[in-house]
Amino acid sequence: MSESKAVLRPLSTEDIPAAFQLSAQAGWNQTEEDWRTLLDLAPETCFGIEIRGELATTTTLICYGRTLGWIGMVLTKSDFKRRGLARKLLQHTLNVADKMGIETLKLDATDQGQPLYVQYGFRGEHAIERWSRSGGETGRFSSVPGSPVWCEHDIKYFGADRLPLLERLAQGNSVLLEHRAYLFARPGRVCAYVGPCVSDNPKDARNLISLCSEKTGGSWCWDLFPDNRNAVAIARDLGFTPQRHLLRMARGKELVQDIDATYAIAGFELG
């Protein structure tokens, strides 16, 4: 294929339907609203390669200041696989992050993707797993009123300032609060999604996750660190089972996240 027919460019809101088709084709749970969130938060660092007017591959980079950049949505349409497009777009994204002076880059990698990321200087950090629970149609989300405690506490657990992300996720989605613990939940393409959930007390985390999943009902998915034994215990008690195994990988400066206080991540594409 001629290089002149492949156009590497930032994604725009007009690309959302095509981008959603890419993630749905891969069997992922993101909705069009999830893509819109990425583009709202990172309009200049979500990229795609277009071939003859068709979106062939994507990669997103959401930045939490200069401290952390998160790479996600590394997708290639089946018709365009094995042509080096994903590698080309990943290299471009890394170059952009380096020029921006991002200190640490992270991503959650499948077994298939890990060898590629190692070639670009990523190292393994933590195992991460998707757990799920089947059920009927998910009911409406509801929120428990309370102050936005994540504004004050989240950075010390996550390791970087992701307040704009949390504020964006709070718009139209469920936010549950108990003491200094907080849980976000949102609809997904296949099942509702738990996360992020942060708590320095296992009892508070259990109460929030139980309230969210039991009261709302339906099918759920939940991405957690298996090293957080309290999160695993809660998941098992609530009828969740592990479905996918990934590896959190990092490049650049070491950035520590409080795994014991992290009961659910925000998403593979968000960290």
PyRosetta script that sets phi, psi and omega in degrees:
from pyrosetta import init, pose_from_sequence

init()
pose = pose_from_sequence("MSESKAVLRPLSTEDIPAAFQLSAQAGWNQTEEDWRTLLDLAPETCFGIEIRGELATTTTLICYGRTLGWIGMVLTKSDFKRRGLARKLLQHTLNVADKMGIETLKLDATDQGQPLYVQYGFRGEHAIERWSRSGGETGRFSSVPGSPVWCEHDIKYFGADRLPLLERLAQGNSVLLEHRAYLFARPGRVCAYVGPCVSDNPKDARNLISLCSEKTGGSWCWDLFPDNRNAVAIARDLGFTPQRHLLRMARGKELVQDIDATYAIAGFELG")
pose.set_psi(1, 133.6)
pose.set_omega(1, -179.9)
pose.set_phi(2, -66.5)
pose.set_psi(2, 134.9)
pose.set_omega(2, 178.7)
pose.set_phi(3, -61.9)
pose.set_psi(3, -27.0)
pose.set_omega(3, -177.9)
pose.set_phi(4, -66.9)
pose.set_psi(4, -17.8)
pose.set_omega(4, -179.5)
pose.set_phi(5, -91.2)
pose.set_psi(5, -6.3)
pose.set_omega(5, 178.2)
pose.set_phi(6, -104.2)
pose.set_psi(6, 119.1)
pose.set_omega(6, -177.6)
pose.set_phi(7, -111.3)
pose.set_psi(7, 116.3)
pose.set_omega(7, 176.5)
pose.set_phi(8, -92.4)
pose.set_psi(8, 124.6)
pose.set_omega(8, -174.6)
pose.set_phi(9, -155.2)
pose.set_psi(9, 162.6)
pose.set_omega(9, 172.9)
pose.set_phi(10, -65.7)
pose.set_psi(10, 147.9)
pose.set_omega(10, 175.0)
pose.set_phi(11, -77.4)
pose.set_psi(11, 155.2)
pose.set_omega(11, 175.5)
pose.set_phi(12, -129.6)
pose.set_psi(12, 172.3)
pose.set_omega(12, -179.7)
pose.set_phi(13, -61.3)
pose.set_psi(13, -25.3)
pose.set_omega(13, 177.5)
pose.set_phi(14, -67.0)
pose.set_psi(14, -19.3)
pose.set_omega(14, 179.5)
pose.set_phi(15, -84.9)
pose.set_psi(15, -7.7)
pose.set_omega(15, -172.7)
pose.set_phi(16, -57.4)
pose.set_psi(16, -47.2)
pose.set_omega(16, 179.6)
pose.set_phi(17, -59.1)
pose.set_psi(17, -42.2)
pose.set_omega(17, -179.9)
pose.set_phi(18, -69.5)
pose.set_psi(18, -39.1)
pose.set_omega(18, 178.3)
pose.set_phi(19, -65.0)
pose.set_psi(19, -40.5)
pose.set_omega(19, 177.4)
pose.set_phi(20, -61.5)
pose.set_psi(20, -39.4)
pose.set_omega(20, 177.6)
pose.set_phi(21, -62.8)
pose.set_psi(21, -35.4)
pose.set_omega(21, 177.3)
pose.set_phi(22, -63.6)
pose.set_psi(22, -48.5)
pose.set_omega(22, -178.1)
pose.set_phi(23, -69.2)
pose.set_psi(23, -34.9)
pose.set_omega(23, 177.3)
pose.set_phi(24, -67.4)
pose.set_psi(24, -38.9)
pose.set_omega(24, 178.4)
pose.set_phi(25, -60.7)
pose.set_psi(25, -34.0)
pose.set_omega(25, 178.9)
pose.set_phi(26, -79.2)
pose.set_psi(26, -5.9)
pose.set_omega(26, -179.4)
pose.set_phi(27, 84.4)
pose.set_psi(27, 14.7)
pose.set_omega(27, -177.2)
pose.set_phi(28, -82.0)
pose.set_psi(28, 165.8)
pose.set_omega(28, -170.0)
pose.set_phi(29, -96.2)
pose.set_psi(29, -5.1)
pose.set_omega(29, -175.4)
pose.set_phi(30, -64.2)
pose.set_psi(30, 147.4)
pose.set_omega(30, 175.9)
pose.set_phi(31, -102.8)
pose.set_psi(31, 174.4)
pose.set_omega(31, 173.8)
pose.set_phi(32, -62.0)
pose.set_psi(32, -33.4)
pose.set_omega(32, 178.3)
pose.set_phi(33, -65.7)
pose.set_psi(33, -35.3)
pose.set_omega(33, 175.9)
pose.set_phi(34, -63.4)
pose.set_psi(34, -40.9)
pose.set_omega(34, 175.6)
pose.set_phi(35, -63.8)
pose.set_psi(35, -40.5)
pose.set_omega(35, 179.5)
pose.set_phi(36, -63.6)
pose.set_psi(36, -37.3)
pose.set_omega(36, 176.7)
pose.set_phi(37, -60.1)
pose.set_psi(37, -46.1)
pose.set_omega(37, 178.7)
pose.set_phi(38, -59.5)
pose.set_psi(38, -45.0)
pose.set_omega(38, -177.9)
pose.set_phi(39, -71.6)
pose.set_psi(39, -32.4)
pose.set_omega(39, 176.4)
pose.set_phi(40, -67.1)
pose.set_psi(40, -39.8)
pose.set_omega(40, -176.8)
pose.set_phi(41, -82.6)
pose.set_psi(41, -28.7)
pose.set_omega(41, -175.5)
pose.set_phi(42, -138.8)
pose.set_psi(42, 63.6)
pose.set_omega(42, -174.8)
pose.set_phi(43, -65.0)
pose.set_psi(43, -21.8)
pose.set_omega(43, -176.6)
pose.set_phi(44, -102.3)
pose.set_psi(44, -5.4)
pose.set_omega(44, -174.9)
pose.set_phi(45, -127.4)
pose.set_psi(45, 24.0)
pose.set_omega(45, 168.9)
pose.set_phi(46, -110.0)
pose.set_psi(46, 123.4)
pose.set_omega(46, -168.5)
pose.set_phi(47, -123.6)
pose.set_psi(47, 157.3)
pose.set_omega(47, 174.8)
pose.set_phi(48, -146.6)
pose.set_psi(48, 161.2)
pose.set_omega(48, 170.7)
pose.set_phi(49, -114.2)
pose.set_psi(49, 125.3)
pose.set_omega(49, -178.8)
pose.set_phi(50, -106.9)
pose.set_psi(50, 134.6)
pose.set_omega(50, 179.0)
pose.set_phi(51, -127.5)
pose.set_psi(51, 116.5)
pose.set_omega(51, -178.3)
pose.set_phi(52, 51.2)
pose.set_psi(52, 44.2)
pose.set_omega(52, 176.6)
pose.set_phi(53, 80.5)
pose.set_psi(53, 4.5)
pose.set_omega(53, -177.7)
pose.set_phi(54, -113.7)
pose.set_psi(54, 132.3)
pose.set_omega(54, 178.6)
pose.set_phi(55, -72.8)
pose.set_psi(55, 114.6)
pose.set_omega(55, -173.4)
pose.set_phi(56, -97.8)
pose.set_psi(56, -35.8)
pose.set_omega(56, -176.7)
pose.set_phi(57, -154.0)
pose.set_psi(57, 154.4)
pose.set_omega(57, -178.8)
pose.set_phi(58, -138.0)
pose.set_psi(58, 156.6)
pose.set_omega(58, 168.7)
pose.set_phi(59, -154.0)
pose.set_psi(59, 136.8)
pose.set_omega(59, -179.4)
pose.set_phi(60, -118.2)
pose.set_psi(60, 149.5)
pose.set_omega(60, 176.7)
pose.set_phi(61, -134.5)
pose.set_psi(61, 112.3)
pose.set_omega(61, 175.4)
pose.set_phi(62, -107.8)
pose.set_psi(62, 129.7)
pose.set_omega(62, -172.9)
pose.set_phi(63, -108.0)
pose.set_psi(63, 131.5)
pose.set_omega(63, 174.2)
pose.set_phi(64, -103.7)
pose.set_psi(64, 81.5)
pose.set_omega(64, -170.8)
pose.set_phi(65, 63.3)
pose.set_psi(65, -151.7)
pose.set_omega(65, 174.5)
pose.set_phi(66, -92.1)
pose.set_psi(66, -3.2)
pose.set_omega(66, -176.5)
pose.set_phi(67, -71.0)
pose.set_psi(67, -43.5)
pose.set_omega(67, -171.5)
pose.set_phi(68, -145.1)
pose.set_psi(68, 134.8)
pose.set_omega(68, 171.1)
pose.set_phi(69, -118.4)
pose.set_psi(69, 134.9)
pose.set_omega(69, -177.7)
pose.set_phi(70, -113.6)
pose.set_psi(70, 123.7)
pose.set_omega(70, -178.9)
pose.set_phi(71, -98.5)
pose.set_psi(71, 133.2)
pose.set_omega(71, 179.7)
pose.set_phi(72, -153.9)
pose.set_psi(72, -177.9)
pose.set_omega(72, 175.8)
pose.set_phi(73, 52.7)
pose.set_psi(73, 42.9)
pose.set_omega(73, 176.0)
pose.set_phi(74, -80.2)
pose.set_psi(74, 96.5)
pose.set_omega(74, -171.4)
pose.set_phi(75, -132.2)
pose.set_psi(75, 144.6)
pose.set_omega(75, 174.4)
pose.set_phi(76, -134.7)
pose.set_psi(76, 132.2)
pose.set_omega(76, 177.3)
pose.set_phi(77, -63.4)
pose.set_psi(77, 142.4)
pose.set_omega(77, -172.8)
pose.set_phi(78, -56.1)
pose.set_psi(78, -34.4)
pose.set_omega(78, -179.1)
pose.set_phi(79, -67.0)
pose.set_psi(79, -17.2)
pose.set_omega(79, -174.1)
pose.set_phi(80, -116.8)
pose.set_psi(80, 12.6)
pose.set_omega(80, -179.2)
pose.set_phi(81, -73.9)
pose.set_psi(81, 160.2)
pose.set_omega(81, 178.6)
pose.set_phi(82, 63.1)
pose.set_psi(82, 33.5)
pose.set_omega(82, 175.3)
pose.set_phi(83, -121.5)
pose.set_psi(83, 6.2)
pose.set_omega(83, 178.2)
pose.set_phi(84, 79.9)
pose.set_psi(84, 10.5)
pose.set_omega(84, -176.2)
pose.set_phi(85, -69.5)
pose.set_psi(85, -42.7)
pose.set_omega(85, -179.8)
pose.set_phi(86, -64.3)
pose.set_psi(86, -39.8)
pose.set_omega(86, 178.2)
pose.set_phi(87, -63.4)
pose.set_psi(87, -42.9)
pose.set_omega(87, 179.5)
pose.set_phi(88, -62.7)
pose.set_psi(88, -42.2)
pose.set_omega(88, -177.9)
pose.set_phi(89, -72.2)
pose.set_psi(89, -37.1)
pose.set_omega(89, 177.0)
pose.set_phi(90, -62.9)
pose.set_psi(90, -43.9)
pose.set_omega(90, 178.5)
pose.set_phi(91, -60.1)
pose.set_psi(91, -42.0)
pose.set_omega(91, 177.5)
pose.set_phi(92, -61.6)
pose.set_psi(92, -43.8)
pose.set_omega(92, -179.1)
pose.set_phi(93, -63.8)
pose.set_psi(93, -41.6)
pose.set_omega(93, 178.0)
pose.set_phi(94, -64.6)
pose.set_psi(94, -39.3)
pose.set_omega(94, 177.9)
pose.set_phi(95, -62.0)
pose.set_psi(95, -41.8)
pose.set_omega(95, 178.8)
pose.set_phi(96, -62.6)
pose.set_psi(96, -45.4)
pose.set_omega(96, -179.9)
pose.set_phi(97, -62.0)
pose.set_psi(97, -40.5)
pose.set_omega(97, 179.5)
pose.set_phi(98, -65.2)
pose.set_psi(98, -41.1)
pose.set_omega(98, 178.9)
pose.set_phi(99, -65.8)
pose.set_psi(99, -30.2)
pose.set_omega(99, 178.3)
pose.set_phi(100, -77.7)
pose.set_psi(100, -11.6)
pose.set_omega(100, -179.6)
pose.set_phi(101, 77.7)
pose.set_psi(101, 27.3)
pose.set_omega(101, 178.6)
pose.set_phi(102, -67.0)
pose.set_psi(102, 125.9)
pose.set_omega(102, -173.2)
pose.set_phi(103, -74.0)
pose.set_psi(103, -38.3)
pose.set_omega(103, -177.5)
pose.set_phi(104, -135.3)
pose.set_psi(104, 136.3)
pose.set_omega(104, 172.8)
pose.set_phi(105, -115.8)
pose.set_psi(105, 139.5)
pose.set_omega(105, 177.6)
pose.set_phi(106, -136.5)
pose.set_psi(106, 160.4)
pose.set_omega(106, 175.6)
pose.set_phi(107, -161.8)
pose.set_psi(107, 163.9)
pose.set_omega(107, 174.9)
pose.set_phi(108, -110.3)
pose.set_psi(108, 117.6)
pose.set_omega(108, -169.0)
pose.set_phi(109, -109.5)
pose.set_psi(109, 140.6)
pose.set_omega(109, 170.7)
pose.set_phi(110, -76.7)
pose.set_psi(110, 168.6)
pose.set_omega(110, 176.5)
pose.set_phi(111, -57.8)
pose.set_psi(111, -38.3)
pose.set_omega(111, -178.5)
pose.set_phi(112, -66.5)
pose.set_psi(112, -36.5)
pose.set_omega(112, -175.5)
pose.set_phi(113, -85.0)
pose.set_psi(113, -18.9)
pose.set_omega(113, -173.9)
pose.set_phi(114, -57.2)
pose.set_psi(114, -45.1)
pose.set_omega(114, -179.6)
pose.set_phi(115, -59.1)
pose.set_psi(115, -36.9)
pose.set_omega(115, 178.4)
pose.set_phi(116, -65.0)
pose.set_psi(116, -45.2)
pose.set_omega(116, -177.0)
pose.set_phi(117, -68.1)
pose.set_psi(117, -33.1)
pose.set_omega(117, 175.7)
pose.set_phi(118, -60.7)
pose.set_psi(118, -38.5)
pose.set_omega(118, 178.5)
pose.set_phi(119, -61.4)
pose.set_psi(119, -26.0)
pose.set_omega(119, -179.1)
pose.set_phi(120, -99.2)
pose.set_psi(120, 16.3)
pose.set_omega(120, 172.7)
pose.set_phi(121, 92.0)
pose.set_psi(121, 9.5)
pose.set_omega(121, 177.8)
pose.set_phi(122, -82.4)
pose.set_psi(122, 147.2)
pose.set_omega(122, 178.0)
pose.set_phi(123, -125.1)
pose.set_psi(123, 152.7)
pose.set_omega(123, 179.5)
pose.set_phi(124, -73.2)
pose.set_psi(124, 142.2)
pose.set_omega(124, 178.4)
pose.set_phi(125, -118.0)
pose.set_psi(125, -63.1)
pose.set_omega(125, -175.5)
pose.set_phi(126, -142.5)
pose.set_psi(126, 146.3)
pose.set_omega(126, 167.7)
pose.set_phi(127, -67.5)
pose.set_psi(127, 146.6)
pose.set_omega(127, 176.2)
pose.set_phi(128, -141.8)
pose.set_psi(128, 142.4)
pose.set_omega(128, -173.3)
pose.set_phi(129, -132.8)
pose.set_psi(129, 148.4)
pose.set_omega(129, 170.0)
pose.set_phi(130, -99.9)
pose.set_psi(130, 124.4)
pose.set_omega(130, 173.9)
pose.set_phi(131, -109.0)
pose.set_psi(131, 150.5)
pose.set_omega(131, -179.1)
pose.set_phi(132, -143.8)
pose.set_psi(132, 161.1)
pose.set_omega(132, 175.9)
pose.set_phi(133, -142.2)
pose.set_psi(133, 126.3)
pose.set_omega(133, -178.2)
pose.set_phi(134, -83.3)
pose.set_psi(134, 160.2)
pose.set_omega(134, -179.7)
pose.set_phi(135, -177.4)
pose.set_psi(135, -173.2)
pose.set_omega(135, 178.6)
pose.set_phi(136, -78.3)
pose.set_psi(136, -161.7)
pose.set_omega(136, 179.7)
pose.set_phi(137, -62.6)
pose.set_psi(137, 132.1)
pose.set_omega(137, -178.8)
pose.set_phi(138, -70.8)
pose.set_psi(138, 133.2)
pose.set_omega(138, -179.3)
pose.set_phi(139, -77.5)
pose.set_psi(139, -173.1)
pose.set_omega(139, -179.2)
pose.set_phi(140, -72.6)
pose.set_psi(140, 147.2)
pose.set_omega(140, 175.9)
pose.set_phi(141, -80.6)
pose.set_psi(141, 147.0)
pose.set_omega(141, 176.2)
pose.set_phi(142, -137.4)
pose.set_psi(142, 149.7)
pose.set_omega(142, -177.1)
pose.set_phi(143, -114.0)
pose.set_psi(143, 145.7)
pose.set_omega(143, 172.3)
pose.set_phi(144, -93.2)
pose.set_psi(144, 122.4)
pose.set_omega(144, -178.0)
pose.set_phi(145, -59.2)
pose.set_psi(145, 146.7)
pose.set_omega(145, 177.5)
pose.set_phi(146, 173.5)
pose.set_psi(146, 170.4)
pose.set_omega(146, 179.9)
pose.set_phi(147, -78.8)
pose.set_psi(147, 151.9)
pose.set_omega(147, -178.9)
pose.set_phi(148, -75.0)
pose.set_psi(148, 78.5)
pose.set_omega(148, -175.6)
pose.set_phi(149, -65.6)
pose.set_psi(149, -19.7)
pose.set_omega(149, -179.5)
pose.set_phi(150, -64.7)
pose.set_psi(150, -24.2)
pose.set_omega(150, 179.8)
pose.set_phi(151, -57.3)
pose.set_psi(151, -37.9)
pose.set_omega(151, -174.4)
pose.set_phi(152, -91.9)
pose.set_psi(152, -34.3)
pose.set_omega(152, -167.4)
pose.set_phi(153, -106.2)
pose.set_psi(153, -22.1)
pose.set_omega(153, -168.4)
pose.set_phi(154, -62.6)
pose.set_psi(154, -39.1)
pose.set_omega(154, -173.5)
pose.set_phi(155, -60.6)
pose.set_psi(155, -34.2)
pose.set_omega(155, -177.7)
pose.set_phi(156, -73.3)
pose.set_psi(156, -22.8)
pose.set_omega(156, 177.7)
pose.set_phi(157, -89.4)
pose.set_psi(157, -44.0)
pose.set_omega(157, -175.9)
pose.set_phi(158, -79.2)
pose.set_psi(158, -32.5)
pose.set_omega(158, 179.8)
pose.set_phi(159, 97.4)
pose.set_psi(159, -7.6)
pose.set_omega(159, 178.1)
pose.set_phi(160, -149.0)
pose.set_psi(160, 162.0)
pose.set_omega(160, -176.9)
pose.set_phi(161, -84.9)
pose.set_psi(161, 105.1)
pose.set_omega(161, 178.6)
pose.set_phi(162, -113.7)
pose.set_psi(162, 27.5)
pose.set_omega(162, -179.0)
pose.set_phi(163, -54.8)
pose.set_psi(163, -44.3)
pose.set_omega(163, 178.3)
pose.set_phi(164, -57.2)
pose.set_psi(164, -36.8)
pose.set_omega(164, 177.0)
pose.set_phi(165, -64.8)
pose.set_psi(165, -47.8)
pose.set_omega(165, -178.1)
pose.set_phi(166, -63.0)
pose.set_psi(166, -40.2)
pose.set_omega(166, 177.7)
pose.set_phi(167, -64.1)
pose.set_psi(167, -37.6)
pose.set_omega(167, 178.4)
pose.set_phi(168, -68.1)
pose.set_psi(168, -42.9)
pose.set_omega(168, 179.6)
pose.set_phi(169, -66.4)
pose.set_psi(169, -27.8)
pose.set_omega(169, -179.3)
pose.set_phi(170, -72.7)
pose.set_psi(170, -14.8)
pose.set_omega(170, -178.4)
pose.set_phi(171, -77.9)
pose.set_psi(171, 105.7)
pose.set_omega(171, 175.6)
pose.set_phi(172, 81.0)
pose.set_psi(172, 1.0)
pose.set_omega(172, 178.0)
pose.set_phi(173, -114.2)
pose.set_psi(173, 178.6)
pose.set_omega(173, -176.5)
pose.set_phi(174, -89.7)
pose.set_psi(174, 133.4)
pose.set_omega(174, 173.6)
pose.set_phi(175, -129.1)
pose.set_psi(175, 122.1)
pose.set_omega(175, 178.9)
pose.set_phi(176, -114.3)
pose.set_psi(176, 141.1)
pose.set_omega(176, -175.6)
pose.set_phi(177, -131.1)
pose.set_psi(177, 142.4)
pose.set_omega(177, 172.5)
pose.set_phi(178, -152.3)
pose.set_psi(178, 114.3)
pose.set_omega(178, -175.3)
pose.set_phi(179, 55.7)
pose.set_psi(179, -120.1)
pose.set_omega(179, 179.2)
pose.set_phi(180, -101.1)
pose.set_psi(180, 11.2)
pose.set_omega(180, 178.7)
pose.set_phi(181, -94.0)
pose.set_psi(181, 149.2)
pose.set_omega(181, 178.4)
pose.set_phi(182, -147.4)
pose.set_psi(182, 147.2)
pose.set_omega(182, -179.0)
pose.set_phi(183, -137.4)
pose.set_psi(183, 132.8)
pose.set_omega(183, 174.1)
pose.set_phi(184, -109.0)
pose.set_psi(184, 146.6)
pose.set_omega(184, 175.8)
pose.set_phi(185, -145.0)
pose.set_psi(185, 150.6)
pose.set_omega(185, -177.1)
pose.set_phi(186, -153.9)
pose.set_psi(186, 160.4)
pose.set_omega(186, 177.3)
pose.set_phi(187, -68.4)
pose.set_psi(187, 155.5)
pose.set_omega(187, 174.3)
pose.set_phi(188, -130.0)
pose.set_psi(188, 171.7)
pose.set_omega(188, 179.9)
pose.set_phi(189, -64.8)
pose.set_psi(189, -40.9)
pose.set_omega(189, -176.6)
pose.set_phi(190, -105.9)
pose.set_psi(190, -42.2)
pose.set_omega(190, -178.2)
pose.set_phi(191, -147.9)
pose.set_psi(191, 159.5)
pose.set_omega(191, 177.0)
pose.set_phi(192, -66.7)
pose.set_psi(192, 157.2)
pose.set_omega(192, -171.9)
pose.set_phi(193, -122.3)
pose.set_psi(193, 127.8)
pose.set_omega(193, 174.4)
pose.set_phi(194, -93.4)
pose.set_psi(194, 121.7)
pose.set_omega(194, 174.2)
pose.set_phi(195, 141.5)
pose.set_psi(195, 147.9)
pose.set_omega(195, 1.3)
pose.set_phi(196, -78.9)
pose.set_psi(196, 157.7)
pose.set_omega(196, 173.2)
pose.set_phi(197, -134.8)
pose.set_psi(197, 123.4)
pose.set_omega(197, -177.2)
pose.set_phi(198, -128.6)
pose.set_psi(198, 134.5)
pose.set_omega(198, 178.8)
pose.set_phi(199, -159.3)
pose.set_psi(199, 142.3)
pose.set_omega(199, 173.9)
pose.set_phi(200, -96.1)
pose.set_psi(200, 10.6)
pose.set_omega(200, -179.3)
pose.set_phi(201, -137.9)
pose.set_psi(201, 117.5)
pose.set_omega(201, -178.3)
pose.set_phi(202, -57.7)
pose.set_psi(202, -35.4)
pose.set_omega(202, -179.7)
pose.set_phi(203, -63.8)
pose.set_psi(203, -43.0)
pose.set_omega(203, 178.7)
pose.set_phi(204, -64.0)
pose.set_psi(204, -41.8)
pose.set_omega(204, 178.8)
pose.set_phi(205, -62.2)
pose.set_psi(205, -44.0)
pose.set_omega(205, 179.1)
pose.set_phi(206, -60.9)
pose.set_psi(206, -44.5)
pose.set_omega(206, -179.3)
pose.set_phi(207, -60.6)
pose.set_psi(207, -44.1)
pose.set_omega(207, -178.3)
pose.set_phi(208, -66.7)
pose.set_psi(208, -46.9)
pose.set_omega(208, -177.3)
pose.set_phi(209, -66.8)
pose.set_psi(209, -39.7)
pose.set_omega(209, 176.9)
pose.set_phi(210, -62.7)
pose.set_psi(210, -46.0)
pose.set_omega(210, 179.8)
pose.set_phi(211, -60.1)
pose.set_psi(211, -45.1)
pose.set_omega(211, -177.0)
pose.set_phi(212, -65.8)
pose.set_psi(212, -51.0)
pose.set_omega(212, -173.3)
pose.set_phi(213, -75.5)
pose.set_psi(213, -37.0)
pose.set_omega(213, -176.5)
pose.set_phi(214, -78.3)
pose.set_psi(214, -42.7)
pose.set_omega(214, -177.5)
pose.set_phi(215, -71.0)
pose.set_psi(215, -36.4)
pose.set_omega(215, -178.2)
pose.set_phi(216, -81.8)
pose.set_psi(216, -34.8)
pose.set_omega(216, 178.5)
pose.set_phi(217, 75.2)
pose.set_psi(217, -172.2)
pose.set_omega(217, 175.7)
pose.set_phi(218, 79.6)
pose.set_psi(218, -168.0)
pose.set_omega(218, -179.0)
pose.set_phi(219, -88.2)
pose.set_psi(219, 141.4)
pose.set_omega(219, -177.5)
pose.set_phi(220, -135.1)
pose.set_psi(220, 151.9)
pose.set_omega(220, 166.5)
pose.set_phi(221, -129.5)
pose.set_psi(221, 153.2)
pose.set_omega(221, -167.4)
pose.set_phi(222, -151.6)
pose.set_psi(222, 120.8)
pose.set_omega(222, 179.8)
pose.set_phi(223, -101.2)
pose.set_psi(223, 121.9)
pose.set_omega(223, -174.5)
pose.set_phi(224, -138.8)
pose.set_psi(224, 165.0)
pose.set_omega(224, 174.0)
pose.set_phi(225, -89.8)
pose.set_psi(225, 119.7)
pose.set_omega(225, 178.6)
pose.set_phi(226, -63.6)
pose.set_psi(226, -18.8)
pose.set_omega(226, 175.1)
pose.set_phi(227, -68.3)
pose.set_psi(227, -19.0)
pose.set_omega(227, 174.5)
pose.set_phi(228, -85.7)
pose.set_psi(228, 92.0)
pose.set_omega(228, -173.7)
pose.set_phi(229, -64.6)
pose.set_psi(229, -30.0)
pose.set_omega(229, 177.5)
pose.set_phi(230, -66.3)
pose.set_psi(230, -40.2)
pose.set_omega(230, 177.7)
pose.set_phi(231, -63.9)
pose.set_psi(231, -42.4)
pose.set_omega(231, 179.1)
pose.set_phi(232, -62.3)
pose.set_psi(232, -43.0)
pose.set_omega(232, -179.8)
pose.set_phi(233, -63.0)
pose.set_psi(233, -42.9)
pose.set_omega(233, 178.9)
pose.set_phi(234, -63.0)
pose.set_psi(234, -44.7)
pose.set_omega(234, -179.1)
pose.set_phi(235, -59.7)
pose.set_psi(235, -45.8)
pose.set_omega(235, 179.9)
pose.set_phi(236, -64.0)
pose.set_psi(236, -43.7)
pose.set_omega(236, -178.5)
pose.set_phi(237, -62.3)
pose.set_psi(237, -30.2)
pose.set_omega(237, -178.4)
pose.set_phi(238, -92.1)
pose.set_psi(238, 6.6)
pose.set_omega(238, 174.7)
pose.set_phi(239, 88.2)
pose.set_psi(239, 13.9)
pose.set_omega(239, 175.8)
pose.set_phi(240, -84.0)
pose.set_psi(240, 150.4)
pose.set_omega(240, 176.2)
pose.set_phi(241, -133.8)
pose.set_psi(241, 148.7)
pose.set_omega(241, -179.1)
pose.set_phi(242, -71.0)
pose.set_psi(242, 139.4)
pose.set_omega(242, -177.4)
pose.set_phi(243, -122.2)
pose.set_psi(243, -39.4)
pose.set_omega(243, -176.5)
pose.set_phi(244, -133.5)
pose.set_psi(244, 144.6)
pose.set_omega(244, -180.0)
pose.set_phi(245, -121.4)
pose.set_psi(245, 123.5)
pose.set_omega(245, 179.8)
pose.set_phi(246, -127.1)
pose.set_psi(246, 177.7)
pose.set_omega(246, 178.6)
pose.set_phi(247, -129.6)
pose.set_psi(247, 124.1)
pose.set_omega(247, 173.2)
pose.set_phi(248, -76.0)
pose.set_psi(248, 128.3)
pose.set_omega(248, -176.2)
pose.set_phi(249, -124.9)
pose.set_psi(249, 152.4)
pose.set_omega(249, -176.7)
pose.set_phi(250, -137.3)
pose.set_psi(250, 153.4)
pose.set_omega(250, 177.8)
pose.set_phi(251, -138.0)
pose.set_psi(251, 132.5)
pose.set_omega(251, 180.0)
pose.set_phi(252, 99.9)
pose.set_psi(252, -148.8)
pose.set_omega(252, -176.1)
pose.set_phi(253, -63.8)
pose.set_psi(253, 140.4)
pose.set_omega(253, 177.2)
pose.set_phi(254, -67.5)
pose.set_psi(254, 131.7)
pose.set_omega(254, 179.4)
pose.set_phi(255, -132.2)
pose.set_psi(255, 114.7)
pose.set_omega(255, -173.2)
pose.set_phi(256, -89.1)
pose.set_psi(256, 132.5)
pose.set_omega(256, 172.4)
pose.set_phi(257, -109.9)
pose.set_psi(257, 144.8)
pose.set_omega(257, 179.7)
pose.set_phi(258, -79.2)
pose.set_psi(258, 94.1)
pose.set_omega(258, -177.1)
pose.set_phi(259, -64.7)
pose.set_psi(259, -38.2)
pose.set_omega(259, -177.4)
pose.set_phi(260, -65.4)
pose.set_psi(260, -26.7)
pose.set_omega(260, 179.5)
pose.set_phi(261, -95.4)
pose.set_psi(261, -5.6)
pose.set_omega(261, -179.0)
pose.set_phi(262, -98.8)
pose.set_psi(262, 106.7)
pose.set_omega(262, -177.6)
pose.set_phi(263, -94.7)
pose.set_psi(263, -17.8)
pose.set_omega(263, 175.1)
pose.set_phi(264, -158.6)
pose.set_psi(264, 137.3)
pose.set_omega(264, 177.0)
pose.set_phi(265, -81.9)
pose.set_psi(265, 172.7)
pose.set_omega(265, 179.7)
pose.set_phi(266, -78.8)
pose.set_psi(266, -21.2)
pose.set_omega(266, -178.2)
pose.set_phi(267, 147.1)
pose.set_psi(267, 153.0)
pose.set_omega(267, 179.4)
pose.set_phi(268, -59.1)
pose.set_psi(268, -27.8)
pose.set_omega(268, -179.0)
pose.set_phi(269, -90.4)
pose.set_psi(269, -6.2)
pose.set_omega(269, -173.8)
pose.set_phi(270, -121.9)
pose.set_psi(270, -23.3)
pose.set_omega(270, -178.9)
pose.set_phi(271, 98.3)
pose.dump_pdb("model.pdb")
